[in-house]
Every structure is written in structure tokens, then in C-alpha cells.
Amino acid sequence: MTEPTVHEIYGVKFGQNLTGVRGHYFLGADGDPHDEPMRLDYYVWVIRSADQDIVVDAGFTAETNRTRQRDHWEDPSRALTRIGVDAAEVPVVILSHLHYDHCGDVDAFSAATFVVQEEEMAFWTGRFAPRGEFVRNIEVPDIQRMVRLNFEGRVRMVDGVHEVADGVWVQKVGGHTPGMQAVFVRTAQGIVVLASDSSHFFENVEEDKPFAVHADVIGMYRAFDTMRQAATSGLVIAGHDPLIAERFPAVPGQEGHVVRIA
């Protein structure tokens, strides 16, 4: 009988946003000081087993940063080399959703198949994507690139729950975007959930506070419930929280850049 695969998880930071305030990030934050500065960190994630590395999200590149003006340290594909990941050899990249800071560096993953929810692809190629509240969170060339990759047979569109590999599955949770998906990983500590933008900060999921940018507030609350219930490890990992670096140990020699989650 084959033993279930148990994975390790690493978070790789490639930049940060130093210009945000709480009012940018929390919906209806009554009593919160809306102008209090609040840092937002940019991560990509590595799910590692003896057989392969699976990458979650593809960040954004220096080219995009010229217009977005974040504190961008290095392209995500370059940051991944800090723990021995060669983007050109990664077989699978899971894209949580198609906002600019999650799908911008896909060209570096030249051999990968990209796992994305069908509803997410449909939304960003549909009638409402150009509307102001939505289009400001994407780069049009990123969406065009995903369409091209689909025609090349390199996009695996899934619907709902999908097993990516033994011990790794995705589930559409919605809320932040129509086809937002979270990633569930079997580890030695139990099931760890990589929330990505289903919970930007730990405060979102832990204190039931929706993020300010969303397609569906009820969907965001539902996502919180789904992730909390699934996380047998007790770990729902926020996608952008500076507290990641405080809650989890740095990989030796990569302090400030790479943490081990599980």
C-alpha cells in the first residue's frame, strides 16, 4: 500500500508595498484608524515533496512594477532560486486568481501547466472585466498571456474541488474574485490551507474581517468558513501578511526572504 504523500511548504517573499493604509485593506473597518500605515508583503509559495515542487502563484515582474511602483525586490522566478527551485523545471503552477500580483511571471515557468478555476478565466475574458472596479487590479497583457497559454494546451481549467497531486488540492472559494481558489496541502502537521487572497492578512480570517477588494462579500465570509474547517493543522496562511515572517521560521541563510510554513 502506497503511503500518502506528505509535503513541506515554503513562502518566498519577492517584494512589499509600503504605501498602504488600513483603510485600503479592510471593508467597513469601523473604529479602525483608516490612515494607519500598513505594510503588505508579496509572496509566492512552494509545495515540496520528494517527487516535485509545485508553485502557487507567479507574482509580478519588474516590468509591471514600473507602473505599479511597489517595493519590488526581484522577479518571483528569481526569488525561487533561493531554495533551489528552477522555474523552467516546475511541472505545475497553481494560480489562485488572475490579479496582477499573482499571475505576472508565468513566462519563466516554461514547462509548467497552470491550474486555474474555469470561472476565473471566464470572468476575466467576459463582459464585466473591463469595468473600473475590476480592471484596476489586473494587467491586460497578463490576461492575454493566459489566453495564449490556454490555446497552447498549458492551462488546466478546473471547476470547484480538484486534486492537483496526492495531498494537494484546490477548491473554488470565490469572494475576492469570482473564481478565487484556495490550496489545501497535507503536511506532517495536518492540512494547511494556503489562502492567498482569500485572506490577505491573518486578521481577515481569524477575526472575520473581509478585505476591502472583493467581488462577493458573502463569498468571502463563506471562504473563511471553508478554510477554517479544512485546516486540521490549525494553519490558514494569509497571502500578504508581514506577520508571516514573525510566525514562521526563516530558512537559514534566507532571513527576510524565505520562511518554512510546515
Secondary structure per residue as TSV (DSSP state, phi and psi in degrees):
chain	resnum	aa	ss	phi	psi
A	1	M	-	360.0	129.9
A	2	T	-	-75.3	131.8
A	3	E	-	-71.9	140.9
A	4	P	-	-59.6	141.9
A	5	T	-	-73.2	131.6
A	6	V	-	-112.9	131.9
A	7	H	B	-111.1	156.3
A	8	E	E	-101.6	155.9
A	9	I	E	-131.2	133.7
A	10	Y	E	-126.6	141.5
A	11	G	E	-105.8	129.7
A	12	V	E	-118.1	114.3
A	13	K	E	-88.1	133.1
A	14	F	E	-122.2	1.8
A	15	G	E	171.9	-172.0
A	16	Q	E	-160.3	164.5
A	17	N	E	-117.6	117.8
A	18	L	-	-100.5	1.3
A	19	T	S	-102.7	-3.0
A	20	G	-	-78.8	158.8
A	21	V	B	-130.0	163.7
A	22	R	H	-55.3	-35.5
A	23	G	H	-63.4	-20.7
A	24	H	H	-75.7	-22.6
A	25	Y	H	-113.0	-19.7
A	26	F	B	-122.7	133.2
A	27	L	T	-77.3	125.2
A	28	G	T	54.1	45.6
A	29	A	-	-78.1	70.5
A	30	D	T	-60.0	131.8
A	31	G	T	85.7	-13.6
A	32	D	S	-81.0	142.9
A	33	P	-	-73.3	101.7
A	34	H	T	-64.4	-21.9
A	35	D	T	-100.5	10.2
A	36	E	S	-69.8	124.8
A	37	P	B	-57.5	141.4
A	38	M	-	-146.2	120.5
A	39	R	-	-80.1	146.4
A	40	L	E	-125.4	127.2
A	41	D	E	-101.2	149.3
A	42	Y	E	-108.4	125.2
A	43	Y	E	-128.2	151.3
A	44	V	E	-119.9	163.7
A	45	W	E	-128.8	144.4
A	46	V	E	-119.8	125.0
A	47	I	E	-104.5	112.8
A	48	R	E	-114.0	131.7
A	49	S	-	-130.8	179.2
A	50	A	S	-64.9	-24.5
A	51	D	S	-90.0	-34.3
A	52	Q	-	-168.1	164.4
A	53	D	E	-107.2	128.0
A	54	I	E	-106.8	133.4
A	55	V	E	-104.4	139.3
A	56	V	E	-111.3	117.5
A	57	D	-	74.2	156.8
A	58	A	-	-128.9	15.3
A	59	G	-	54.1	-148.2
A	60	F	-	-143.8	163.3
A	61	T	-	-103.4	172.0
A	62	A	H	-60.9	-32.0
A	63	E	H	-61.7	-46.9
A	64	T	H	-64.5	-35.2
A	65	N	H	-64.7	-21.5
A	66	R	H	-63.2	-27.7
A	67	T	H	-99.1	-31.3
A	68	R	H	-82.2	-26.4
A	69	Q	-	57.5	50.8
A	70	R	-	-94.3	176.6
A	71	D	E	-89.4	79.8
A	72	H	E	-92.0	119.6
A	73	W	-	-86.3	-47.1
A	74	E	S	-162.8	155.3
A	75	D	-	-61.3	143.0
A	76	P	H	-53.4	-41.0
A	77	S	H	-61.2	-34.0
A	78	R	H	-72.6	-41.6
A	79	A	H	-59.8	-33.7
A	80	L	G	-64.8	-22.8
A	81	T	G	-65.7	-16.7
A	82	R	G	-62.2	-23.9
A	83	I	G	-120.9	29.1
A	84	G	T	77.6	21.5
A	85	V	-	-96.7	121.3
A	86	D	-	-95.5	111.6
A	87	A	G	-54.7	-35.0
A	88	A	G	-67.8	-14.2
A	89	E	G	-108.1	-1.7
A	90	V	-	-72.1	127.2
A	91	P	-	-82.1	-28.5
A	92	V	E	-139.2	131.4
A	93	V	E	-121.6	123.5
A	94	I	E	-91.9	125.3
A	95	L	-	-103.8	114.3
A	96	S	S	-62.8	-37.5
A	97	H	-	-168.3	-177.7
A	98	L	-	-113.2	26.0
A	99	H	S	-67.0	156.7
A	100	Y	T	-57.0	-32.5
A	101	D	T	-87.9	13.5
A	102	H	T	-129.1	-13.2
A	103	C	S	-136.3	24.0
A	104	G	T	-88.9	-20.3
A	105	D	T	-110.7	33.5
A	106	V	G	-70.2	-27.1
A	107	D	G	-61.0	-28.5
A	108	A	G	-66.2	-22.6
A	109	F	-	-93.5	71.0
A	110	S	T	-72.6	-14.8
A	111	A	T	-111.5	2.9
A	112	A	-	-86.7	152.8
A	113	T	E	-98.1	139.2
A	114	F	E	-106.6	124.3
A	115	V	E	-97.7	120.2
A	116	V	E	-144.4	147.8
A	117	Q	E	-69.3	137.9
A	118	E	H	-58.0	-37.8
A	119	E	H	-65.7	-32.3
A	120	E	H	-67.0	-46.1
A	121	M	H	-62.0	-41.6
A	122	A	H	-64.1	-40.4
A	123	F	H	-63.5	-47.3
A	124	W	H	-78.1	-3.5
A	125	T	T	-115.0	15.4
A	126	G	S	-109.4	-169.3
A	127	R	T	-70.8	-28.6
A	128	F	T	-94.4	-11.0
A	129	A	T	-57.2	-36.1
A	130	P	T	-75.5	-7.1
A	131	R	S	-69.1	148.0
A	132	G	H	-53.3	-43.7
A	133	E	H	-65.7	-25.2
A	134	F	H	-94.8	-47.3
A	135	V	H	-65.6	-23.6
A	136	R	T	-67.6	-15.5
A	137	N	T	-99.4	5.7
A	138	I	S	-127.1	166.8
A	139	E	-	-113.0	122.0
A	140	V	H	-55.1	-40.2
A	141	P	H	-59.8	-30.2
A	142	D	H	-64.0	-42.4
A	143	I	H	-67.9	-41.9
A	144	Q	H	-60.1	-38.5
A	145	R	H	-64.5	-40.2
A	146	M	H	-65.1	-37.8
A	147	V	H	-62.8	-43.9
A	148	R	H	-61.5	-44.7
A	149	L	H	-61.4	-35.3
A	150	N	H	-62.7	-43.6
A	151	F	H	-68.2	-20.8
A	152	E	T	-86.2	-0.1
A	153	G	T	79.3	22.4
A	154	R	-	-111.1	8.7
A	155	V	E	-111.9	124.4
A	156	R	E	-100.2	100.6
A	157	M	E	-85.0	128.8
A	158	V	E	-122.1	165.1
A	159	D	-	-134.0	102.4
A	160	G	S	91.6	-121.3
A	161	V	E	-94.5	133.4
A	162	H	E	-147.0	129.5
A	163	E	E	-81.7	118.6
A	164	V	E	-84.4	-40.4
A	165	A	E	-157.3	167.5
A	166	D	T	-57.0	120.8
A	167	G	T	84.9	6.2
A	168	V	E	-135.6	121.5
A	169	W	E	-142.2	158.7
A	170	V	E	-113.6	156.8
A	171	Q	E	-144.3	130.7
A	172	K	E	-67.8	125.2
A	173	V	-	-119.9	-17.2
A	174	G	-	64.8	-156.3
A	175	G	S	89.2	-79.3
A	176	H	S	-67.0	-46.9
A	177	T	S	-132.9	162.7
A	178	P	T	-59.4	-35.1
A	179	G	T	-111.5	26.9
A	180	M	-	-56.1	133.1
A	181	Q	E	-126.2	143.1
A	182	A	E	-100.2	162.0
A	183	V	E	-119.0	132.9
A	184	F	E	-116.7	130.3
A	185	V	E	-133.0	129.4
A	186	R	E	-79.9	121.4
A	187	T	E	-127.4	176.6
A	188	A	T	-64.7	-19.0
A	189	Q	T	-94.8	-1.8
A	190	G	E	112.7	-164.1
A	191	I	E	-79.0	123.1
A	192	V	E	-106.0	137.0
A	193	V	E	-106.8	123.5
A	194	L	E	-91.0	105.8
A	195	A	E	-76.7	-27.2
A	196	S	E	48.9	-132.7
A	197	D	T	-85.0	9.3
A	198	S	T	-67.0	-20.4
A	199	S	S	-155.1	96.1
A	200	H	S	-59.2	-43.9
A	201	F	S	-119.8	154.7
A	202	F	H	-58.1	-32.9
A	203	E	H	-59.5	-31.9
A	204	N	H	-59.8	-60.6
A	205	V	H	-77.0	-33.4
A	206	E	H	-79.2	-27.9
A	207	E	H	-116.1	11.0
A	208	D	T	60.4	44.3
A	209	K	-	-113.3	107.4
A	210	P	-	-62.6	148.8
A	211	F	B	-72.6	155.3
A	212	A	S	-72.0	-27.8
A	213	V	S	-98.3	121.4
A	214	H	-	-160.8	159.4
A	215	A	S	-101.6	-21.6
A	216	D	-	-159.6	107.8
A	217	V	H	-65.8	-42.5
A	218	I	H	-60.6	-40.8
A	219	G	H	-60.9	-34.4
A	220	M	H	-68.1	-43.0
A	221	Y	H	-62.3	-41.1
A	222	R	H	-62.9	-38.8
A	223	A	H	-62.2	-42.4
A	224	F	H	-55.2	-47.9
A	225	D	H	-61.9	-46.0
A	226	T	H	-59.9	-45.5
A	227	M	H	-69.4	-43.0
A	228	R	H	-62.5	-41.4
A	229	Q	H	-67.2	-32.8
A	230	A	H	-81.5	-23.4
A	231	A	-	-81.4	83.1
A	232	T	T	-65.2	-20.7
A	233	S	T	-77.3	-14.6
A	234	G	S	82.3	4.8
A	235	L	-	-108.6	110.9
A	236	V	E	-111.7	112.5
A	237	I	E	-92.1	114.6
A	238	A	E	-64.1	150.7
A	239	G	S	-81.1	-25.0
A	240	H	S	-136.3	14.0
A	241	D	-	-82.8	127.9
A	242	P	T	-57.9	-22.2
A	243	L	T	-67.9	-14.5
A	244	I	H	-54.3	-43.1
A	245	A	H	-70.7	-18.3
A	246	E	H	-92.9	-32.4
A	247	R	H	-83.2	-21.3
A	248	F	S	-128.3	146.6
A	249	P	-	-72.6	144.3
A	250	A	B	-73.3	147.8
A	251	V	-	-69.3	129.7
A	252	P	T	-52.9	132.0
A	253	G	T	85.8	-8.0
A	254	Q	-	-123.6	32.1
A	255	E	T	-58.3	134.1
A	256	G	T	83.8	-5.7
A	257	H	T	-123.5	-42.5
A	258	V	E	-134.3	131.7
A	259	V	E	-121.0	152.6
A	260	R	E	-100.0	122.8
A	261	I	-	-84.6	-44.9
A	262	A	-	-155.9	360.0
